[in-house]
Amino acid sequence: MRAAVSESVGCALGSRVERTTRLSGGDINDAFAAELSDGRRVFVKANAHTPRGMFAAEAEGLAWLGEARVVAVPQVLAVGEDFLVLELIEPGRRRPDFDAMLGRSLAALHAHGAGGFGHARDNFIGRLPQDNHAESDWPTFYRERRLAPMVTRARSVLGQGLVASFERLYALLPELVGPAEAPARLHGDLWGGNLHVTAGGEPCVIDPAVYGGHREMDLAMMRLFGGFGARVFAAYHEAFPLAPGHEERVDLHQLYPLLVHVNLFGSGYVDGVRRVLGRYV
């Protein structure tokens, strides 16, 4: 850890950083377990080149999820422009009912709701800015605040044909997204790497990209890259049944994370975008 960050963390926590151990897992920020002079161990995420406000947005997102008190999130201990200090989640062995617990907790988080489609502040997904300006309905929000900005950013990689396909898709969204629902409180970036296991064997979610949106977004993201067992989805559906036709909408709601990956990692994800668009337009 850079000396300047170590000093800032110590000042923020009122205890000097004695030792740090680099942790694996992130591809954007450096991550460390830090031991403090008062005996505490904390998690520190640091990046000298992070977009302005990125760590503050993450801290606010964790707090927003924590308000629901239905799924564990790490406690925010301190935040600066180039660092974030969180409670260190010591890993444990999954409880036998871990998957069912995760499904029920996620259902309760979504049911807790949000004030609208959007969020009080913009934030980030990965290192990309995420526009959370409120819209009155889900198809408008999904088009204007999720798909369209990512399509514009990826225009040169997608090519004219796929961009035109998105324009056709936008007109169909009100019919494709399913029955209207109240906005859910979303994690926003719920892939397997953002799920941890606490020392007590319970699920804990990290690295959110929060907003109020359609609850099928989180579920579609969870299915995009795997890492979640069938019991998670079954327990979710038992606790908070999904609207008819939800299986037909999984691909539709995976378009946004696929576009995020095009913008973050390049053309290797374009075929996935093309496949999904082919289902609908």
C-alpha positions as CSV (number, residue, x, y, z in Angstrom):
1,M,0.0,0.0,0.0
2,R,1.3,3.5,-0.8
3,A,2.6,5.4,2.1
4,A,0.2,8.3,1.5
5,V,-2.8,6.0,1.6
6,S,-1.5,4.2,4.7
7,E,-1.2,7.5,6.5
8,S,-4.6,8.7,5.4
9,V,-6.2,5.4,6.5
10,G,-4.5,5.7,9.9
11,C,-5.7,9.3,10.3
12,A,-9.3,8.4,9.3
13,L,-9.4,5.5,11.8
14,G,-7.4,7.0,14.6
15,S,-5.0,4.1,14.6
16,R,-1.7,3.6,12.7
17,V,-1.5,1.0,9.9
18,E,1.2,-1.5,11.1
19,R,1.1,-4.1,8.4
20,T,-0.7,-4.8,5.1
21,T,-1.3,-7.9,3.1
22,R,-2.3,-7.7,-0.6
23,L,-5.5,-9.5,-1.4
24,S,-6.5,-10.9,-4.8
25,G,-9.9,-10.5,-6.5
26,G,-10.2,-7.0,-8.0
27,D,-9.1,-6.0,-11.5
28,I,-9.7,-2.3,-11.0
29,N,-8.4,-1.4,-7.5
30,D,-5.7,-2.7,-5.2
31,A,-7.0,-4.5,-2.2
32,F,-5.4,-5.1,1.2
33,A,-6.0,-6.5,4.6
34,A,-4.5,-4.0,7.0
35,E,-3.6,-4.5,10.7
36,L,-3.9,-1.4,12.9
37,S,-1.9,-0.5,16.0
38,D,-5.1,-0.9,18.1
39,G,-5.4,-4.6,17.0
40,R,-8.2,-4.1,14.4
41,R,-8.0,-5.7,11.0
42,V,-9.7,-3.9,8.2
43,F,-10.1,-4.2,4.4
44,V,-8.7,-1.3,2.3
45,K,-9.4,-0.7,-1.3
46,A,-7.1,1.8,-3.0
47,N,-6.5,3.4,-6.4
48,A,-4.6,6.6,-7.2
49,H,-6.3,6.9,-10.5
50,T,-9.9,6.1,-9.7
51,P,-12.6,8.3,-11.2
52,R,-13.6,11.1,-8.9
53,G,-16.3,10.1,-6.5
54,M,-16.1,6.4,-7.2
55,F,-15.3,5.3,-3.6
56,A,-17.8,7.7,-2.1
57,A,-20.5,6.2,-4.4
58,E,-19.6,2.7,-3.4
59,A,-19.8,3.6,0.3
60,E,-23.2,5.2,-0.3
61,G,-24.4,2.1,-2.2
62,L,-23.4,-0.2,0.6
63,A,-25.2,2.0,3.1
64,W,-28.3,2.0,0.9
65,L,-28.4,-1.8,0.7
66,G,-27.7,-2.0,4.5
67,E,-30.8,0.1,5.2
68,A,-33.0,-2.8,4.3
69,R,-31.3,-5.0,7.0
70,V,-32.0,-8.2,5.1
71,V,-28.7,-9.1,3.6
72,A,-25.2,-8.6,5.0
73,V,-22.9,-5.9,3.6
74,P,-19.5,-4.8,5.0
75,Q,-19.6,-1.8,7.2
76,V,-18.0,1.3,5.8
77,L,-15.3,2.6,8.2
78,A,-13.7,5.4,6.2
79,V,-13.7,6.8,2.6
80,G,-11.3,9.1,0.8
81,E,-10.9,10.1,-2.8
82,D,-8.3,7.3,-3.4
83,F,-9.3,4.8,-0.8
84,L,-12.2,3.0,0.9
85,V,-11.9,1.2,4.3
86,L,-14.4,-1.5,5.1
87,E,-15.1,-4.1,7.7
88,L,-12.9,-7.1,6.9
89,I,-15.1,-10.1,6.1
90,E,-13.3,-13.1,7.5
91,P,-14.3,-16.0,5.2
92,G,-16.1,-19.1,6.6
93,R,-17.7,-22.3,5.4
94,R,-21.2,-22.0,3.8
95,R,-24.1,-23.0,6.0
96,P,-26.1,-26.0,4.7
97,D,-28.9,-23.5,3.9
98,F,-26.7,-20.9,2.4
99,D,-28.3,-20.9,-1.1
100,A,-31.8,-20.8,0.3
101,M,-30.8,-18.0,2.7
102,L,-29.3,-16.0,-0.2
103,G,-32.5,-16.4,-2.3
104,R,-34.8,-15.3,0.5
105,S,-32.5,-12.4,1.5
106,L,-32.3,-11.1,-2.1
107,A,-36.1,-11.4,-2.4
108,A,-36.5,-9.3,0.8
109,L,-34.0,-6.7,-0.5
110,H,-35.9,-6.3,-3.7
111,A,-39.3,-6.2,-1.9
112,H,-37.9,-3.4,0.4
113,G,-38.2,-1.2,-2.7
114,A,-36.8,2.1,-3.8
115,G,-38.1,5.6,-4.2
116,G,-38.3,5.3,-8.0
117,F,-36.5,4.0,-11.1
118,G,-33.1,5.6,-10.6
119,H,-31.1,6.7,-7.6
120,A,-30.3,9.9,-5.7
121,R,-26.8,10.0,-7.1
122,D,-25.0,8.6,-10.1
123,N,-22.4,5.9,-9.5
124,F,-20.3,3.4,-11.3
125,I,-20.4,-0.2,-12.6
126,G,-16.9,-1.4,-12.7
127,R,-15.0,1.8,-13.7
128,L,-17.8,3.0,-16.0
129,P,-20.1,5.8,-15.0
130,Q,-23.7,4.8,-14.4
131,D,-26.4,7.4,-15.0
132,N,-29.1,7.1,-12.3
133,H,-31.3,10.0,-13.3
134,A,-34.9,9.1,-12.4
135,E,-37.5,8.0,-15.0
136,S,-41.2,7.4,-14.5
137,D,-41.2,3.8,-15.7
138,W,-38.9,0.8,-16.2
139,P,-38.8,0.6,-20.0
140,T,-37.9,4.3,-20.2
141,F,-35.2,4.0,-17.6
142,Y,-33.8,0.8,-19.1
143,R,-33.6,2.5,-22.5
144,E,-32.4,6.0,-21.5
145,R,-30.2,5.3,-18.5
146,R,-28.9,1.8,-19.1
147,L,-28.8,0.6,-22.7
148,A,-28.5,3.8,-24.7
149,P,-25.4,5.2,-22.8
150,M,-23.6,1.9,-23.2
151,V,-24.5,1.5,-26.9
152,T,-23.2,5.1,-27.5
153,R,-20.0,4.3,-25.7
154,A,-19.5,1.0,-27.6
155,R,-20.7,2.3,-31.0
156,S,-17.4,1.8,-32.8
157,V,-17.0,-1.8,-31.5
158,L,-20.7,-2.8,-32.1
159,G,-20.9,-1.5,-35.6
160,Q,-23.7,0.2,-37.5
161,G,-25.8,-2.9,-37.8
162,L,-26.0,-3.7,-34.1
163,V,-26.6,-0.1,-33.2
164,A,-29.5,0.0,-35.6
165,S,-30.9,-3.2,-34.0
166,F,-30.8,-1.5,-30.6
167,E,-32.9,1.4,-32.1
168,R,-35.5,-1.2,-33.1
169,L,-35.4,-2.8,-29.7
170,Y,-36.0,0.4,-27.9
171,A,-39.4,0.8,-29.6
172,L,-40.4,-2.7,-28.4
173,L,-39.3,-2.4,-24.8
174,P,-42.7,-1.5,-23.3
175,E,-44.1,-4.8,-24.5
176,L,-41.0,-6.9,-23.8
177,V,-40.2,-6.0,-20.2
178,G,-43.3,-7.7,-18.8
179,P,-45.9,-6.5,-16.3
180,A,-45.3,-3.2,-14.6
181,E,-43.8,-3.6,-11.1
182,A,-42.7,-1.2,-8.3
183,P,-39.0,-0.4,-8.4
184,A,-36.8,-2.9,-6.5
185,R,-33.8,-2.1,-4.4
186,L,-31.0,-3.5,-6.6
187,H,-27.4,-4.5,-5.9
188,G,-26.8,-3.7,-9.6
189,D,-23.7,-5.8,-10.2
190,L,-24.4,-9.2,-8.6
191,W,-22.1,-11.7,-10.2
192,G,-20.4,-14.5,-8.3
193,G,-17.3,-12.5,-7.4
194,N,-19.4,-10.0,-5.5
195,L,-20.8,-12.6,-3.2
196,H,-18.8,-13.5,0.0
197,V,-19.3,-15.9,2.9
198,T,-19.1,-14.5,6.4
199,A,-17.3,-16.3,9.3
200,G,-20.8,-17.5,10.3
201,G,-21.4,-19.1,6.9
202,E,-23.9,-16.5,5.7
203,P,-24.0,-14.6,2.4
204,C,-22.6,-11.1,2.2
205,V,-22.6,-8.9,-0.9
206,I,-20.0,-6.4,-1.9
207,D,-19.1,-3.9,-4.7
208,P,-22.6,-2.7,-5.5
209,A,-23.8,-0.5,-8.4
210,V,-27.1,0.3,-6.8
211,Y,-30.3,1.9,-8.2
212,G,-34.0,1.4,-8.1
213,G,-35.0,-0.9,-11.1
214,H,-36.6,-4.1,-12.2
215,R,-35.8,-6.9,-9.9
216,E,-35.2,-9.2,-12.8
217,M,-32.0,-7.3,-13.5
218,D,-30.2,-8.7,-10.5
219,L,-31.4,-12.2,-11.3
220,A,-30.4,-12.0,-14.9
221,M,-26.9,-10.8,-14.0
222,M,-26.6,-13.7,-11.5
223,R,-27.3,-16.2,-14.4
224,L,-25.0,-14.5,-16.9
225,F,-21.7,-15.9,-15.6
226,G,-22.9,-18.6,-13.2
227,G,-21.8,-19.1,-9.7
228,F,-25.3,-19.3,-8.2
229,G,-27.1,-22.6,-7.5
230,A,-30.6,-23.5,-8.6
231,R,-31.7,-23.4,-4.9
232,V,-31.0,-19.7,-4.8
233,F,-33.5,-18.9,-7.6
234,A,-36.1,-21.4,-6.2
235,A,-35.9,-19.9,-2.8
236,Y,-36.2,-16.4,-4.3
237,H,-39.3,-17.4,-6.3
238,E,-40.9,-19.0,-3.2
239,A,-40.5,-15.9,-1.2
240,F,-41.3,-13.3,-3.9
241,P,-42.8,-15.0,-7.0
242,L,-41.7,-13.6,-10.4
243,A,-44.2,-12.4,-13.0
244,P,-45.3,-14.8,-15.8
245,G,-42.9,-14.9,-18.7
246,H,-39.8,-14.1,-16.6
247,E,-37.8,-16.8,-18.2
248,E,-38.3,-15.2,-21.6
249,R,-36.9,-11.9,-20.2
250,V,-33.6,-13.2,-18.8
251,D,-31.7,-12.4,-22.1
252,L,-33.3,-9.0,-22.4
253,H,-32.1,-8.0,-18.9
254,Q,-28.6,-9.4,-19.6
255,L,-28.1,-7.0,-22.4
256,Y,-26.9,-4.2,-20.0
257,P,-24.2,-6.2,-18.3
258,L,-23.1,-7.6,-21.7
259,L,-22.7,-4.0,-23.0
260,V,-20.8,-3.1,-19.9
261,H,-18.4,-6.0,-20.6
262,V,-18.0,-4.8,-24.3
263,N,-17.0,-1.4,-23.0
264,L,-14.7,-2.7,-20.3
265,F,-13.1,-5.7,-22.1
266,G,-13.7,-5.3,-25.8
267,S,-15.1,-7.1,-28.8
268,G,-15.1,-10.6,-27.3
269,Y,-18.5,-9.9,-25.8
270,V,-20.1,-8.6,-29.0
271,D,-21.3,-12.0,-30.1
272,G,-23.3,-12.3,-26.9
273,V,-24.9,-9.0,-27.6
274,R,-25.7,-10.1,-31.2
275,R,-27.2,-13.4,-30.0
276,V,-29.6,-11.6,-27.5
277,L,-30.7,-9.0,-30.0
278,G,-31.5,-11.7,-32.5
279,R,-34.1,-13.0,-30.1
280,Y,-36.1,-9.8,-30.0
281,V,-35.5,-7.8,-33.2
